[in-house]
């Protein structure tokens, strides 16, 4: 009986290392948590300032805490054809709201509604992107930053169309060469995330009513240089994720191991409800040291 009891005790001891190993296993934690806000279209109507403040409070209450906000453009309601008084008022509202309601750092991307392209004002010093860049303290409309082991590239995807009166989605030669050099000078083990206003790749352009035998895809709805950008990304497999807005709807496309997410809109259908089936919201993205990520779209 004593021998059997001793063997039972020894057998129990053999189980201890296994139990200890399980208890010491640590959970994988993100190195960076982002909130992606896009298409706020802020103006002093539709109760938009209070609703945007509620969105900011909602994301700042997230746990774990958000480290950085990425604003994907269309910051103000519209600059395209407005007079300077209206434009000044919209940007003043943005500044006051962010100062009073947000304590998290923000990196900005320009949207098509953040650009002044009034045909009668081409001689003005603020014509084009200069006014918004001054308000956002941007030296260039495209740039990169490195945070917690990830490189974040912010692109300027809105440019004048061939008739010089409206916009088209593209990078242009100068910015494309900059992007190419940026990726070539990034270590192969450093994961890369890209943010643009206009989607580089999306399936949302096929969501149309009353299509007879073909879809209409406009150059202002998706990048016209998509194939060129995708080919560049194919040469740099550390590009993992591309975020965009512009279409006010939510979709996710995975191509060549790059995930392209169009992240809805804070304003929904320009502060008048849902945009089709997508409710007003924002994205939360958890980035991990190994280049993986998790993301979700949150209605506030």
Secondary structure as UniProt FT lines:
FT   HELIX           2..24
FT   STRAND          32..37
FT   TURN            46..47
FT   HELIX           48..60
FT   STRAND          68..71
FT   TURN            80..81
FT   HELIX           84..101
FT   STRAND          106..108
FT   HELIX           112..114
FT   HELIX           119..121
FT   TURN            122..123
FT   TURN            125..127
FT   HELIX           130..136
FT   STRAND          143..147
FT   TURN            148..149
FT   STRAND          150..154
FT   STRAND          158..160
FT   TURN            162..163
FT   STRAND          167..169
FT   HELIX           173..184
FT   TURN            188..189
FT   STRAND          192..195
FT   HELIX           204..206
FT   TURN            219..221
FT   TURN            224..225
FT   HELIX           226..234
FT   TURN            237..238
FT   STRAND          239..244
FT   STRAND          250..255
FT   TURN            256..257
FT   STRAND          258..263
FT   TURN            266..271
FT   TURN            276..277
FT   STRAND          281..287
FT   TURN            289..290
FT   STRAND          293..299
//
